Amino acid sequence: AAGTWRDAAGAWRVRVRAGGAGPAVAVAVEVDGWVPEDAYFHLAPGAERELRLRGGPEGAMPKGSVRPLNAREGMRLTPRDDAQAFARAVEG
């Protein structure tokens, strides 16, 4: 699962969760006009990683995708209003 939201300080964040039985290898975070604080990281099965996005057009919501090297396809990022809305969407 992957998604974005604006934190209390107004910064956009991305959270990535590794699903499945195996690890997510060399996870690429690609967000048009934004720079993630890290990319090409590994996640153990069930693990999560949260990243801050830097830059981006004023007033824009981040749009992009997350894709582990060992996955057949990536996941579209889903913008949410806040972390709680993101958590409900992922759990739901």
N, C-alpha and C positions, 0 to 999 in steps of 0.2 A: 504494500500500500504506500501511497505517496500523496502529499498534499502541501499546500502553502497556507499561511495565515499571517496576519499582522499582530505582532506582540504588543504589550502594554506601552512600550517605548516608541511604537510606530514603525519598527523595522519588520521587514518581511522575512519569514522563516520557511524552511522546507523541512518536513519530517519524512523519513524513509524507513519503512519496516520490511525486513526480509521475511518472505513467506516461503512455504515449501520445506522440504526435508534437507536441502543443501544450502551452503552459504551463497550469498550474493557477492560476486567477484568483480572488482574494478567498476564500482557503481559510478556511472557518468550522470551528472546533473546538468541539464542543458535548459536554460531559461533565457528567452530572447530579451536582450538589453540588460541583463542582470549578471552578476558574477557571484557564484556561490563561494563561501569561505573554504571549501574543500571539494575535491572531486576525485574520482578513481580510488575510492576506499572500499574496503571489504566489510561485510556484515555476516555474522554467524546466523544460523537459522533462528528466527524469532526476535532477533536483535533490532533495535531502532537507532537511528542517528538523526540528530537535529542540526541544521546548518542555517546560518544567517546569509541572506542575499544582500549584496552591496550594489549600489548604483541603481539603474533603472529609471525609466521615464517618470517624471513627476505625475502623481495621481494614477499611475497605471497599476493594474494587478498583474503579478507575474504569470506568464504562460509558458509552458514548456513540458519537458518530460524527464523521466528518470529511467535509466536502463543499465542493469548489470551486464557485463560482458558475456556471462554464461546464460543469459535469458534469450528466448526466441524473439521477444518483442519488449518494448518499453512500456511504461505506465505514464499516462497523461497526468500532469499536476492539476489538482482541483483546488482553486482558491477558496478559502473560507474566511469569515469575518474575524474569527479568533480561534485560539487553541481548543476551547471547549467544543466549538462547532466542528472543528476538524476531527477531534476525538470521537464525537458522536457519529460522524459520517463514516469513519473507518471501522468503528465497532459495530455499526448498525446493519 
